[in-house]
Amino acid sequence: MTHLLCTSLTPIDNEIFFAQAREKFSEEFVLKYSKYKRWQDAKSTILGRLLLAYGLQKFYNINVDDIAIEYSKDKRPFLENSEVQFNISHSNDFIVCAFTSHGGIGVDVEKISNVDINDFRLQFSKSEYDNMVGSLHVQEKFFEFWTQKEAVLKAYGTGLNVALDSIEIIDGSSTIGEEVFYLEEIDLTAEYKCHIATQHLNEFSSTEITHVSPEKIADFMGFNFFKTIR
């Protein structure tokens, strides 16, 4: 089973929210999100970690105090001594966190906006680029491919060591070396594109999507400490 948690960004109660975060999280994590100049980026980073803790507790019965995050040589966060894999993404008003206990997972969400696709020509295969150019909804098609590629790249877990143009999406999947990644589109709103990439094909069930209100995730922070999260 693959799970996706999502929440939304709001400026409401920012002063209280950030005060609680400084008290609840580790000094290392506070330093990390404090480097952002925009409150939106800092708050999205915190909300991503809160979704992670909330999901681990809800879906896998992992206590907040037992969460031990380590980082690979490619700076990918993972849980120590656990089969559970996760990935976090955010764009504008949406923050999402995906989970699985079967192989790697990647998720990417992007708000559809006006971009010049010619600026990204080298990031796509010829067939992908031709598909975009020939589409009636060029921007939407661009972000469809972009989130698919980013999700696969994140599931593969090697950061920038693999170029986007080497990841080709064919019939809802992509292969890197000998590893195959299967893609699923997540329907959030018409203004966003979101895809999950996993190493297993869900033939009988799709990803379980759970929306968590900003109020509920803030309450979750209020009742827990996250000193092991960095």
N, C-alpha and C positions, 0 to 999 in steps of 0.2 A: 504493500500500500504506500502510495505517495501522498503527502500532505502539503498543503499550501496555506499559510496564514497571511492575511493582509490587513493593514490598517491604514488610516489616512492622516495626513499632516494638517494640523490646525494651530494657529497662533494663540489660541485660548489658553490662559493660565501658564504662559511661558515662564514667568518668574518663579512660580511654585514648582513647575516641572523641572527646571534646571537646578533649583536649590535641592530638590529631592535627589536628583541624579548625582550631584556632588557628594551627597551623604551616603547614597546606596552603593555606588560602584567603586571599583578599585582605583587607586590613584593613577595607575598606568592608563586605564581606560579614560578617566576624566581628562588626563593630559592629552590623550589622542583626539577626543572630540572637541576639546577646547581650542585646537589649532585652526578650526574652521572659522572663517570670517562671517559667514552667513548663518543665522540661527536655523534656517531651514536644513542646512547640511548637518549641523551639529545634532539637531533634534531627530532627523532621519536616522542618523547613526545610532543614537540611543534607542530609538524605537525598534530598529533592526535587532539589537541585542535583547531587548525586552521580548520581542516576538520569538526569538530563539529560545530563551529561557521558558517562556510560557508554553511553547510547543513541545519542548523536551519533557516538561512536566505533564502536560495534557495527553500526549500521544505515547510517550515511552516511560512514564513514571520515574523520570530522572529528577531528583530533587535539585532545586536551585543551588543549594550549598555544595552539591556534588559535581557541578559542572566544571570541568577542567579543560580549558581551551589551549591548544598548542598551535604552532605554526610550522608549515612545511618550509623547505628551502626556497620555495616559490612564493612564500608569504601567504599561503592559503590556510585559513583557520580550520582546525578539525578537533574533534573530541578525543581525548586520550582514553585508550582502553574501551572503545565503543564502536559498534558496527554502524551506528547512526551517522549518516552524512547530512550536511545541511548547506544551504547557500542563501545569501541575502542580496536583495537588489532594491533600489529605490529610484524614483523619478518624479519630480514635481510633488504631487499630492499623495502618491502611493508608495507604501513600503511593504515588501513581501519577503517571506522566508519560507523556503521549501525544505522538506525532510524526506528521507528514505532510509531504509536499513538494508537496501540491496544495491551495492555498488555506488558509483559516483552520481552526483546530481548537480545541475546548474540551473539557475533561473535568471531571467533578465526581463525588466519592465522598462518601457520607454513611452513617453508621451509623444503622440504624433504631432509633428511640427513641420514647417516649411523648410526643407533643406535642398540644396543643389546636389542632386545625386551624382553629377559629374565630378564633384570634389571627392567622391568615394569610389570612383570607378575601379581603382586598382584593388579594392577590398572584395570584389565580387568576381565570380567566374563569368564567362561570356553568356552562358545560358541564363544565369541569374540576372545579369544586367539587362539582357534582352527582354526577360520576363517583366522587369520593372518598367522599362521604357514602353513596352507594349500594353501596359496596364491602364485601365481607365482611372485608377486611383494610385498614382505613382508614389505619393508620400506614404500612403498606407502600406503599399507593397514593399517599399524601402524598409520601413520599420518592422515589417513582418520578417524579412530576411535578416535584418540586423539583430533582432532579439533572438532569432534562432541560432545564428552564428555565435553570439555572445554566450548563450546558454550552453552550447556545446563546448565552447572554449573553457568555460568555468567548470563544467562537469569533468572535462579532461584533466583540469587542475594544474596546468603548467604555466599559467599566466601568459606573458608576452612571448614565450618561447615558440608559440605556434601562430603563424600569421593568419588573419581572417580570410585572406584570399585562398588559402589552402584548405579551408573548410567549405565544402560544397554541400548544399542541402538538396537531397534527391528523394522524392517521395516520402517526406517526413522523417528522414533519418540522415545521419552523416557518419562517415568512417574516418578515424585518424589512426594510421598504422593498422593494427589488428583489432582495434576497439570500435564497436558500433554504438552510436548514441541515438536514441529515439526521442522524437520531439512531440510535445503536446501543447496546443495553444490554450491559454487560460483567458477566458472572457471576463474582463474586469469592467470596462466601459468602452463606448465607441471611440473615446479620445485616446485610448492607450492600446499598445500591443504588449503582450506578455507571453513568453514561452518557457517551458520546462524541458530540460534534456536529462534523460536517465539512461542507464545501461541495461534496463529491462523493459520489455514491451508489455504494457498493460492491455491485454486482450479482452479482459472481462470487466474491468472497472477503470474509470478515469481518476484523476487526482481529486482527492477530497479537499474542497476549498472552504475555509472558515474565515469569515470577516470578524475582526475584533475591533470594537469601537475604541476611539481614543480614550474615552472615559474608563473603559474596562482595563485597558493596558496600563493607564496611569494608576488605577487602584491596585493592580498587580504589583507595580513598582513600590507603592506605598506600604505593602505588607511583606516585602521581601528585601533581602540584601543580595548584592551580586559581586561580592568582593573577589570571587575567583575568576570573574570575567575580565579579560583584558584585550 
